[in-house]
Amino acid sequence: MIDRSVAWVSQVERGVRKVDRMSVLENVAAALDIRPVTSAGELTDNTVAGYVAKYATKAAECTGTLDRRITPADRLDELPIRDHARRHIAECLRLGRLPQFADLRLSA
């Protein structure tokens, strides 16, 4: 995908080897489906929401939360998730009920 060996990728991850060419960095970004979010480009609500959703979904696997949509009907205290994730979910649900954030669709 990026025309590099597993050993090369491992060295980059560990900081042993630096990525010193923009073309290599662009290939890695494309392989990982990474798109830059900068103030120089078009920064829309949808761009930011997509970025957050992508990393929140990836992080769900590592942080002990669920891999499905959570709705206000769910009983947070009964879900098999960590307390930290529970607090974040509860806050999103709370913010989702506020009229000024309705367009963000923070809750189902």
N, C-alpha and C positions, 0 to 999 in steps of 0.2 A: 504494500500500500504506500509506504513512504520510501521504498527502495533502500532500506537500511536493515542491518541485522538486529536480532534480539539483544545481542551483547552491546551494540551501539546505543540502542534505546535505553538499556539498563545504565550505561555510563552517563547518559544525559540526565536520567532521573536522579542519579546519585551525585550529580555535580562534578563527576570526574572529567567529562567532556562537555565542551560548550557548543551550542549551536551558533555558528559564526557567519552563516549566510542566510539572507532573507528568503531565498528560494527554498532552502531546507525547512525553515520555520513555516513557510506557507504550506509546504507539503504535509508537515506534521499537523498543522491546524486543519487542513482539509480532511485528513484521515480521521481526525478526532471530531470533526464537525464543529470546530470552534470558529466563531465569527466575532471579530472585534467589536466592542461597544465603546465608541469614543465620542467626545464632544465635537469632533471634526466632521463626523458623518451624520446621517439622519438618525436621531435618537427619539424614537416614538415610544408611547406607552406600550405598544405591542412588542417592540424590540426588547425593552427592558423586562416586560412580563415573560416573554419567551426565554430570555437569558436566565431569569430567576427560576422559572419552572424547570428548565433543563437541569440546572445544578441542584435544585431541591429534589428532583426525582432521582438523580444519581446519588445524592447524599442519603436518600431514604434507605438505601441498601446498607449503608454504613452506620447510620445513627439509630437504628432500632425502631423505625417507624413503619407504617404500612405501605404496601405497593398498590393501593387502590384509593379511589376518591373517598374522602371523609366528608360526611354531611352533618348538618345540625341535628339530624335524628340519631346519629351515633352517640352512644354514651361513652364519653371520653374516659371516665374513670374505670370502665370495663375493658378498654382496648389494650391489647398486649404490646404496649409501647413504653419507652422510657419517659421519665418525668419531664426531662428537658423538651423532648418532642411534644409531649402533651401540652406544655405551657405555650409553645409556639402555635400549635393547632388551635388551642383555645383562644389565643389572641387574634388569629386570622378570622375565626368564626365571629368573634366580638366585633372586629373592624368591619367584617362583611355585612353586619346588620346596620351600620351607620350609613345614612343616606348619601353623604358626600363621597363614599367609596363604592357605591353600588355598581358603577361601571367597571370596577376592577374584578368583579366576580370572585371575591375571596372565599365565598362559601356558596354551596349549591342552593 
